[in-house]
């Protein structure tokens, strides 16, 4: 046996070329230190095998061999191993120093994790294990303390890949002391051990998947799947008893509950066949969760009501879009018609006033005669669609108006704008009066032989236009309400008709789940529901013909599990003696 180095333990200063900075933890087989690699200027973690394991060459050699095998793994959810070596007879592993906390510490702080976080952790564990198993490495010690939760609270990395193999490496040793050490390591973390591992049977990657199920169970519920107070009790629970159902928590999706239950099946062949199949199942469940539970609210409305409300909502959106288009188009059309009508009236008045304006233009003001124009204005402005009408000469003086008091006054607005020359078009504007009422203002030039002799101004109200548009809008709203009500009623009736056969199938499936498959669904349907009923009937016939499979995993028919309790002062970290006796 090599001498223990002077720097081994709490005051260790160096391991190989690595400078030890502090001790940061220890496991069942090794002590872990924070260290610095001066060669490449990197801070890392150093794991050194404990002295009692170094004393046995088999453990030391397997520690190095399995660590090198684990070092070949390269996966984002597996801790990276940088170096493996031996310092004065003490094997060590140099690995990535992770920021974050172990999952067991996070469980102590939180109690339990949210559904989304559990699904994320499960997917990462499944992906990492699928990769490792494909590389021929089984972890054999998946547990919360071997999983580091990143500082983001979502990403994880698995520790101690391959090291757990060392714990089982001395199975062939015949010395009792070595056998007890080996057994103590096998049952070092009994809460997460698979039944076949507890019974010392041959194991494969499905043993790791059982441990993943135990971890996910604890993350979801905040309590361990197996909670015996002694090693012997835990071993019996793991090999013979089922954990308490997760469905006591209404927030847990049934699909995720089924996945965990399948992972914790006593028989390996009934679990997921690989990490890859588990990953696919978790991905599907994550998609379902994102679609239904992601907003943090569970849907409490029935499917019938949700479909009815959805149909009404779609109808409202479509009617609103169509109504907005119709109303907008109608408003523009009505405004265009009003402008055309007003422009025609202004043009008609200007044409009839042109000759008088030409005749009066060269005459002094006292000799001008606008009586005929005034009479025409009085007649034309009697139209209820005309609010006011004025004729203004080229000097800006009002010569005729629907309001006689304006005759002879100066149109200051027009005078400020200057004379209109060479403009034969109509200017249309909107004017708001002192009473707040808006009107269209049509200004048409009085022209004769290309010369400008004044303007005609005609006002038409906009309130009639607005009233017509408002009336049409109200009628459309009433029509929309009637259409939505009709759609809602028809949708409710249609969904009720569709859901009736589904409820019938639901009752049949519930009875089948309770073990009653001695019946078939009688029907005469020729549609898709008929095909669904036929599929259920074929399933029921198949189950009846095959009989009920065994659901418990116990010891093999010719084996008896013998467990001896540890001393009453021991806790669950002390191994119990376990033996499998063949008859």
Secondary structure, DSSP 8 states (H G I E B T S, - for coil): -----TT-STT--EETTEEEEEEEEE-SSEEEEEEEETTTTEEEEEEEE-HHHHTSHHHHHHHHHHHHHHHT---TTB--EEEEEEETTEEEEEE----SEEHHHHHHHHSS--HHHHHHHHHHHHHHHHHHHHTT-------GGGEEE-TTSS-EEE--TTHHHHHTTTTT---HHHHHHHHHHHTTTGGG--HHHHTT----HHHHHHHHHHHHHHHHHSS-S---SSHHHHHHHHHH-----GGGSTTS-HHHHHHHHHHT-SSGGGS-SSHHHHHHHHHHHHHHHHHHTTTS----S-HHHHHHHHHHHHHHHHHHHHHHHHHHHHHHHHHHHHHHHHHHHHHHHHHHHHHHHHHHHTS-GGG---HHHHHHHHHHTTSTT--EEEEEETTSBEEEESSGGGTTSB-HHHHHH----S--SEEEEEEE-TTS-EEEEEEEEEEETTEEEEEEEEEEESHHHHHHHHHHHHHHHHHHHHHHHHHHHHHHHHHHHHHHHHHHHHHHHHHHHTT--S--------SHHHHHHHHHHHHHHHHHHH--------S-TTEEEEEE---TT--TTS--EEEEEE-
